[in-house]
Amino acid sequence: MLKLSTMTLDLFADQPAEITTETVLKGAIVLRNFACAQEQGLLSEIRKITADAPFRHMKTPGGHSMSVAMSCCGSWGWVTDTRGYRYQPQDPCTGEPWPAMPVVFSQLATAAALAAGYQDFMPDACLINRYEPGAKMSLHQDKNERDFSQPIVSVSLGLPQVFQFGGLTRGERPLNVPLGHGDTVVWGGPSRLRYHGVLTLKAGTHPLAGPYRYNLTFRFAR
């Protein structure tokens, strides 16, 4: 089990639930309850961001509509359409820059990366995914970023969902990792390009997030 740094403990000193760490694979860590202390602020910022950049169901290059509703914040936003997968600085729905990344977002991502052993992570993009019952994310790689030495930080809020962590090829059988509210997954190094996804979300109600699971995925895109 990893020990959290003094800096990380100071940032989250009011944490109501015990933070524990689990090594899934080399370079991939689950920080249980890591985001719980910031839950109210994170959900509030999601509402503000999506008021300006509303959730939408993007389409894959093949024309398939994703079951997950998405938005973004930061200097770069990830988009998909018939032109392919890419990062761009403007929201294609509004033509405006993506909303700025809130300080509580960037501080959480940096602290989570540090707790997992990755120093100096400064994300410039945050994908905000909203899952409702029946939504899922098939196995995929995060490979549109330019610097694979930087980790990915993924924060879960709301309903529980099963995260799948696979191999470096799509055909490898994935591990199933249950994630609950506040759990944060960090992966990089030898695990940076592993396939990953989530199984279908089951119906339920969370006291803060209602019928949804929100996922904040932080990346250094450019």
N, C-alpha and C positions, 0 to 999 in steps of 0.2 A: 504494500500500500504506500502511495506517495504521501509525503508530508507537504502541506500547504505552506507557502512562504509567509513570512511576517507581513509583507506588503499585502498579500492577498487576504490574510486574516484581518488586517486593519480595515480594508475596504469593506469587508462583510462582517464586521464585528457584531451587528445586530441580527445575525442569521438565526432564525427561530428553530431550524432543524439542523441536525448534525450533518456536516459535509463529509462524505466518504469518497474514496477514489477506488476505481476498479480498472485494472489493465485488461482490455479486451484482446488486443494483439499488440505486438511491438509497435510503438508509436501511436497507439490508439487508446485513449483514456476516457472513462465515464466519471464525471464529477457529480455524485448524487446530491440533490438539493442545492446545488451551487447558486442558482438564480432565485431561490425562494425569497430571500431578503429584499430583492428588488422587484418582486412580482407586480406590485401596484404601479410603480413607475414605468415598468416595461409595457404593461398593458395599456396604460394611459398614453404612452408615446405611440404605440401601434394605432390607437384610435385617431390621434392627431395626424400621423403620417398618411393613413389611408383615407382621411378626409380630403387630402390634396392629391394623393395618388391612389385612387380606389382599387380594391381588389378586383382582379380579372382572371378569367380562365384562358391562359395563353394556348396557342396552338403549336404543335410540333412541326418541323419541316414537312412531315408527311401529311399534315392536315388534321391530326388527331387533337381534340380539345382535352387539355389536362384536367383531371378531376380535382386538382388542388387549385385554390384561388391564390393569386400571388400579387405582391407589390414589392417595392424596393426603396431603400434610402441610402444616402451616401453619395460620393462623387460618381459612382458607376452603378448602373442597374443591369441585371441579367435579363435578357429577353429571348424569346423564341417565336419564330413565325416561319412562313414559307421560305424566307431567306436564310434561315439557319439559326444556330445558337450563338449568342454573342453578348458582350457588354457594350453599353452605350450610355452617354451622360444624360440623355433626355428620355423622359417617359414617352413612349410612342403614342399613348392615348391622349396626352395633353400637349405634347411638344415642349413642355417646360422641363427644366432640370429636376432630377429626383429630389425629394425633400432631404435636407441635411440630416446626417446621422446624429441622433441625440447623444449627449455626453454619457448618459447612463448606459447606452448601448456599447459605445466604444470602450468605456472603462470596464464593463463586464467582460467583453471579449478579450481584452488585453490581460485582465486578471485570470481568466479561465485558461488562456494559453500558457501563461506563466506557471500556473498551478500544475499544468500537465507537462512542464519542462521545456516550453517553447518561449524564448525570450524575445522581446522587442516586436511582438506582433501588433501591427497598427492597421486594422481593416479599413478599406476604402469603399467597401460594398457590403450591404446587408440585404439578403433576400428574406422577405417576410411571407411565409406560407400559412394559409388558413385551411385546415382540414375539417371537413364535416363528415358525419357518418357515411361510409361508403367510399371515401376518398383514400387514395394510396399513392405511393411513388415507387415506380419500378426501379430495379437495380440500374445504376448509372455511375459514371465517373465524373468528378468535378475537374475538368481539364481545359476550360476556356481561360483560365488565369495564365499569366505570363511567368510567374515565379512559383514553381512547385516546392521551393524550400520553405514557403510559408504554410502554416497549418490551416485547417478548416475548424471553425468553432460553431457548434450547433446547439441552440438552446430550445428546450421544450417547455411549453406553458399550456396548461389546460388538461384536457383528457389524456389518459395514457395511450400509448401506441407502441407497437413493436418495431424497433429499428433493426434493419438487416445489414450486417457487415460482411461483405464477401471478399473475394480474392482479387488478384490483378487481372484475371480474365473473367468474363461473364459466366462461364460454365462452372466455376468453382462454387461449391455449396456454401451458402452464407450462414453465419451465426445469427441467431435471433437474440436481441438484447432488449428486454422490456424497459421502456422509459416512462417516467412519471413527471408530474409538474415540477419544474425547477431543475430537472436533470440536464446536464450539459455534457456533450460529447466533443472531444478534441482529437483530431487525427492529423498526422503529418509524418515526415521522415519516410520510413519504409512502408507506411500505410497510406501515404498521401493520395495515391491513385487507385486505392482499392474501390471496387464497386460497392455501392450502398443504396439503401432505399428504406421504405417503411411499408408494413403490411396494412391492410384495409382497416380504417378507423371504425371501432364499434361505437354504437350509440350510447350516450350518457350525458350527464350534466355536471359541469364543474362549477363550484361556487363563485369563481371569479371570471372564468372564460366561457361559461354557458355551455352550449352544445359543441364547442370547437376545441381543436388542438392547434395552437399557434407554434410555428417553428421559426426561429431567427437563425439564419445561417450567415456567419461572418466570413469574409474572404478578403484577401489582398489581391485585387484584380489587375492593377496596372502599376 
